[in-house]
């Protein structure tokens, strides 16, 4: 099993053209790696690490684009405003207790399991009922003070408790899910 995912593989998974993958990857600031894989006939191919590719797929889903296998190739199909939870996950609590990942998911157990592939000790700190379309506003609200963006919804925070307080205030103002 390879630790890299080629742009062609990503294009097939995201149901978009390979050149569009390049634009998305560059815009998101991922490091592009050149690899030789059997899928590319041992020719050089652009790729991302498996972890970066998984993150890119999460980003696309959070933006409302389908990665469903039944989507029509060459088109992006918006996902309905799903209901789920907004979460705060301590990524590596034993080494960096103030490093957290925030975001939306409709399967918190699956999301935690995905994070544990790279960070085996990750723990859910807090969740709130949420709609997918609220995710960006929730992130902006709870990270507005004393939070430094590290990468892709991962923050270094002064106090997870204060972040939770801001989350409680934000979600108390939102309609019931």
C-alpha positions in Angstrom: 0.0 0.0 0.0 1.4 3.4 -1.0 1.9 6.3 1.2 1.1 8.6 -1.7 -2.0 9.4 -3.7 -1.6 10.7 -7.3 -3.5 13.6 -8.7 -5.2 11.1 -11.1 -6.3 9.0 -8.2 -7.6 12.1 -6.4 -9.4 13.2 -9.5 -11.2 9.9 -9.7 -12.1 9.9 -6.0 -13.3 13.6 -6.2 -15.0 13.1 -9.6 -13.2 16.1 -11.1 -10.5 16.6 -13.8 -6.9 16.1 -12.8 -6.0 19.8 -13.6 -8.7 20.9 -11.2 -7.1 18.8 -8.5 -3.8 20.8 -9.1 -5.6 24.1 -8.6 -7.3 22.9 -5.4 -4.1 21.5 -4.0 -2.1 24.7 -4.8 -4.9 26.9 -3.4 -5.0 24.9 -0.2 -1.2 25.1 0.2 -0.3 21.4 0.2 3.2 20.2 -0.8 3.1 18.5 -4.1 5.4 15.4 -4.3 6.7 13.8 -7.5 6.4 10.0 -7.4 6.8 7.0 -9.7 3.9 4.5 -9.3 2.7 1.5 -11.3 -0.6 3.4 -11.8 1.4 6.1 -13.7 3.3 3.6 -15.8 6.4 4.3 -13.6 6.4 7.8 -15.1 6.7 10.8 -12.8 3.3 11.8 -11.4 2.2 14.6 -9.1 0.9 13.3 -5.7 0.1 14.1 -2.1 0.9 12.1 1.0 -1.9 9.9 2.0 -2.6 12.1 5.0 -2.7 15.3 2.9 -5.0 13.5 0.4 -7.4 12.5 3.2 -7.4 16.1 4.4 -8.1 17.4 0.9 -11.1 15.1 0.6 -12.4 16.2 4.0 -12.0 19.8 2.9 -14.0 19.2 -0.3 -16.8 17.4 1.6 -16.9 20.3 4.1 -17.3 22.7 1.2 -20.4 20.7 0.2 -19.0 18.6 -2.7 -19.8 15.0 -3.0 -17.1 12.3 -3.1 -19.7 9.6 -3.3 -18.9 6.8 -5.7 -22.3 7.3 -7.4 -21.6 10.9 -8.4 -21.3 11.5 -12.1 -17.7 11.6 -13.2 -16.6 15.1 -14.2 -19.2 16.9 -12.0 -19.3 17.9 -8.3 -22.6 17.2 -6.7 -23.4 19.4 -3.6 -24.3 17.5 -0.5 -27.5 18.5 1.2 -27.1 20.5 4.4 -26.6 17.5 6.6 -27.0 17.4 10.3 -24.1 16.2 12.4 -21.8 17.6 15.1 -19.2 20.2 15.3 -16.2 18.8 17.2 -13.1 19.8 19.0 -10.5 17.0 19.1 -7.2 17.0 21.1 -4.8 15.8 18.4 -1.9 14.6 20.6 -3.0 15.4 24.2 0.1 13.8 25.8 2.6 15.9 23.8 0.7 19.1 22.9 -2.4 19.4 25.1 -3.4 22.7 23.5 -3.3 21.5 19.9 -6.8 20.9 18.6 -8.6 20.0 15.4 -12.0 21.5 14.8 -14.7 20.8 12.2 -18.0 19.2 11.2 -18.8 15.6 10.8 -21.9 13.5 10.6 -20.0 10.5 12.1 -17.9 11.5 15.1 -16.7 8.0 15.7 -15.5 7.6 12.1 -13.9 11.0 12.2 -12.0 10.2 15.4 -10.9 6.8 13.9 -9.6 8.6 10.8 -7.6 11.1 13.0 -6.2 8.2 15.0 -4.5 6.7 12.0 -2.0 9.6 12.3 -2.5 10.5 15.9 -3.4 7.3 17.9 -4.1 9.1 21.2 -6.5 11.7 19.7 -9.5 12.4 22.0 -12.8 14.2 21.5 -13.0 17.1 23.8 -16.4 18.5 22.9 -19.2 18.2 20.3 -22.3 20.2 19.6 -25.3 19.5 17.3 -24.6 21.3 14.0 -25.6 21.7 10.4 -22.9 21.4 7.7 -23.4 25.0 6.6 -22.6 26.4 10.0 -19.1 24.9 10.1 -17.1 27.9 8.8 -19.0 30.4 11.0 -18.4 28.1 14.0 -14.7 27.8 13.3 -14.4 31.6 12.9 -16.3 32.1 16.2 -14.5 29.7 18.4 -11.0 30.4 17.1 -11.3 34.2 17.1 -9.2 34.7 20.2 -5.9 33.2 21.3 -5.9 30.5 18.6 -3.0 30.1 16.1 -3.8 28.2 12.9 -1.2 25.4 12.4 -2.7 23.7 9.3 -6.1 22.6 8.0 -8.4 23.3 10.9 -5.6 22.4 13.5 -5.0 25.2 16.0 -2.6 25.9 18.9 -4.8 27.4 21.6 -4.1 29.1 24.9 -7.1 27.4 26.6 -9.3 24.6 25.3 -11.8 25.5 28.1 -12.2 29.1 26.7 -12.6 27.6 23.2 -15.4 25.4 24.6 -17.0 28.4 26.3 -17.0 30.3 22.9 -18.5 27.2 21.3 -21.2 27.0 23.9 -22.1 30.7 23.3 -22.1 30.2 19.5 -24.3 27.1 19.5 -26.7 28.5 22.1 -27.5 31.2 19.5 -28.1 28.8 16.7 -31.5 27.2 16.0 -32.1 23.6 17.3 -30.8 21.0 14.9 
